[in-house]
Amino acid sequence: MTRRRPVRLALITFLAAGAVAVAGCGAGGSGAGSAPTQSPPAGGAPGDGAGAVTKDDALAALVPPNVASDGKIVVGADTSYPPNEFTDTDGQTIIGMDVELGKAIAAKLGLTAEFQNSAFGGILPGIAAGKYEWGMSSFTINAERTRSVDMVSYFNAGTKAAVAKGNPDAVNLDDLCGKAVGVQNDTVQVEDLTARNQKCQAEGRPAIAVTSLQAQTDVTLALTAKRVVAMLADAPVINYAISQTGGQLETLGEQYEAAPYGIAMRKDQGDFAKAVQGAVQALIADGTYGRILAKWNGTDSAITTSQINPTG
């Protein structure tokens, strides 16, 4: 697998005195324009992810009383990042792979997960402010983030590119200088293009014309409307966008620089991260995790071992 050249770093945003790194994979808020209609997988409406998941009393005992007291975990997620987190055709119900996994993890802890929509850049600051107890929105785990929050791994994904069907603009992923490329705000793909642009500049070549938008769905729209000639996003998002655009798009190259996604939570929560990690591992062991990933075509990015703040 081709590895991305630049090192994955975080673009950092601060919330008053509580600084939280916010760059990485994931979605932004609503953007202008109308994106292609997003639909759940074939075979019926998505389940809630909890299914027949049974509570693990030992893991539930590790949940902090202030979290367990109301019987729910409030989860911040950006709902413009299908198939990981997005709204159903009713425009209100939040669905997706992360949503089903989050509900199953919460059920293992004897709780329910309540997903709330947020702009991507506001989720981790929302955790610092006590608005959310989890952030579960395709967050890539990196060193900048784990300085401020604990992150429990549950998936592994890298960056992928998409272009118009047939690649009429002859886009070469290894040479994007002078090309118009779309990405979502606050993602590692922004950093990817920043590093690539530095190389273009050093070689005296035209810069990449980067279109950075608040919502990933708007980035997809920009590509189908030919306002950009390529887009970069997380691999499952690219795959799903292609499936939803009626043959207008195709992938360019393979996934590169895969890294784990993590569930984010405050660091001052005792054994909460340990409880969440144990719940993910239990769902891997009993097959629930695999069934949810298979439903959302995420099997290729499955992990076998969940970790707290993994490095490397």
N, C-alpha and C positions, 0 to 999 in steps of 0.2 A: 504494500500500500504506500502510495506517495505521501511523504510527510510534509506538512506545511513548513516553509522556511522560517518565518518569524516565530519567536518564542511567544507563547500565549501569556499576555499580561492583562491587567485590569485597568480600565478607565475608571477613575474614582470620583464619586460624587459624595458630598458631605451633607449631613443633616444636622445643622447647628453644631453642638459639641459632640454629638454621637456620630462618628464617621463610619460609613458602611460602604464597602466596594460594591459597585452595581454593574460593571461591565460584564459581558459574557453572553452565552447563548440565551435565547429567550425572546419574548415578544414585547412590543411596545403597546401603547394604547390605540384608540381609534384614530384613523387617519382619514384624509379626504378621499373621495372617490368611492367607487363600488368595485369590490373584488369579486372574482368568480365565486359562485355559490359553493359553500363548503358543506359536505354531507357526511354523516356517520358511515362506518363501513357497511358493506352489503350484509344482509342477513338479519335486519331488524334494528330496532332502536338500541342504543348502548345500555348496558346494565349500570348499576351504581358502583360496581367494583367490589362491594362488600360480599355480595352473594351469600354463600354458606360459611363465611369466615367465622371462626369461633374465637372468643376472647382467650388470651393467654394471661392467667392471673398473675404469674410471676413477672411478666413484662409490664402488665398494667400497674403493678405495685411500684414500678420505677417512675411512673408519670408524676410530675410535681402536682401537689394538691391544688395549686392555683389554676392549673390547666385542666385537671380532671373534674373540678368542682361543678362546672356547668354541663359536663357530659359531651363537650364538643371541642374540636380543634379548629380554630379559624385560620384559613389558609389563603394567602395572597397569591393570585395568579393572573397573568395577562391572557386574555381570551382571544387573542388574534394570532395564535401560533398553532394552527392545526397541523397534524392530528394530535398534538400533545395536550393542548388546552384551547378550547374554542367554544362558541355558542352553537347550540343545535338550531335547526331550521325555524324554531319559534322565536329566535333572537334573544332568548333569556336564559334557557337552561344551559349550564356550563358542563361540557362533556370533554372527553378525550382520554388518551392513555394515562397522563399524569393524574387526571381526576379519578379514574377508576383505581389506579394504584394507591392514591392517597386515601381514598375511602376504605380500601381493603386494609391498609396499614393501620388506620384509625380504629377499624373494627377489631383488629387483633389486639389493640390496647383497650378495648371495651368502650370506645368512644365513636362519635360520628365526626366526619370532616365536613366543614362548611366552607366551600370555596367562594371567594369574593373577587370580583374583577378589579384589577389595578393596572395603571401604567407600569410597564416593566421596571423602569427606573425608580419607581416609588415603593417597590415591595420590600427590599432589604432595609431601607430607611424606616418603613412601616413596622418591621420587626423590632428595630431599635427603639421605636416610639411606643411599642406595646399594642399596636393596632392589629398585628397578625402574630399568631403563634408559630406558624410555619410559612416559609416561602417555598412553593413548589411550582416552578414555571420554567422548566428546562434550563436551570442554572448550572453552568459549568463550574465544577469545583476548581478553584485556583488559590494560590497562596495569599493573594490580597484579600479574598473573601474570608478565608478561614482565620485571618487575624481578628476579624470582627464577629463572625458567627460560626457556629458548628454546622457542618454539612455531612449528611449521611448519604452515601452513594446508592444509586438504584438503577442506573442505566449507563450506557457508554455510547457516545456519538461524536462524530467529527463534522467537518465542513464539506459541503458538496456544492457544485455549480449547476445551473440550468441555463439553457439558451432556447431560442425559438427552434421549432422542429426543423431539422435539416441544417442547423447552424448557418443560416444564410450570410451572417456577418463574419464568418470564418474566425470565430473567437478561439483563441488559444489560451488555456488556463495558465500556462507558463509565461505568457507574454500579453498582459492586459494593458500595457501602456497605450494611451490614446483611446481606449474603449470606454463606453458608458456602462457602468455596472451599478446595480441596485443592491442595497443592504438595509437591514433594519437598524434603527438607532440603538446605541448602548450594547451592541453585541460584539463578540470576538471577531466577527467578520469585518467590522469597521476597522479594527486593529490590523487585520490581515491586509486590507487594502491600503492602510496607512503605511505599513512596512513595504508593500509592493511599490507604492508611489515614491518612497524614498529611493528605491532602486532605480525607478524610471528617471528621477531627477539626477541621480549620480551618473547615469549613462547619457544625460543630455537628451532624453526622449520625452515625448508628450506625456503629460500626467494622465492618470486614470480619472475619468469624469465620474465621480462617485455621487450617486443619488441615495441619500440616507433618509429613510422615512420612519414615521412613528410605529406603523403597524406592518407586520410581515405580509399580511394580505394585500396591502397597498403596494408593496414591493413586487409581488406576483402580478398585480394589475399593471404596474409600470412595464413589466416585461411583455405581457400579452398585448399591451397597447403600443409596443415598440418604442417606448420612451427611453428604455435602456436595452442593451443587447445581451446582457447576462445578469444573473443574480447569484449571490452567495447566501447560504443559510445552513442550518443544521441538516444533516442527511435525511432524517425522517420527514422533515418539513418539506424539503425539495421533492422527495418521493411522493408525498401526499399531494403537493401542488400540481405535479405532473398528472396524477390520477384524476384531478378535479378540473382540468382545463381542456378537456375534449381533444387531446392530441396536439395542442398548440405548442407544447414544450417538450424538451428532452434533456436528459442529464448530459453533463460535459465532464468526462473523466470520472475518477473514483473518489470516494470519501477520503479525506486526509486529516491528520492530526486529531484522531479520536481522543476524547477525554470523558471522564465520568460526569454525569449529572448528579446534583445533590439536593436533598431537602434541607433547607436552611432554618436555623432556630437560634435563639439567643444562647450565649455561652453560660449565663448564670442560672441554668435550669437543672442543676444537679445531674441526675442520671437520665434526663429526658432523651438525650441523643442516643444513649445506650439502649433505651427502650425502643426507640424508632429503628435503630440498626437491627435489634433482635427481631422486631416485627417483620422487617423486610426479609431477613434471612429465613424466618419461619414460612413466609409466603413463597419464597423460592423453593424451600424444601417440600411444601405440600402441593406444589403445582399451580397454585393460584396466580402467582407472578407470571409464569410461562403462558398461561391461558390468556391473561390480559394482554401481554405483549403480542401474542399471535393474532389476537383479534384486531390489533391496530398495526399489524405488519412490522412490529418492532423486534422480532425474534433475533435478527442478526446483531442487535446491539444489547442483547441480554448480558447480565453479569452473573457470576456464580457465587460471589462473596460480597456482601455489603460491608462497607467500612466507614468509620468516622474520620473525617478529614484526611482522606488518603493523599499521599504525596507521590510525585513521579509519574 
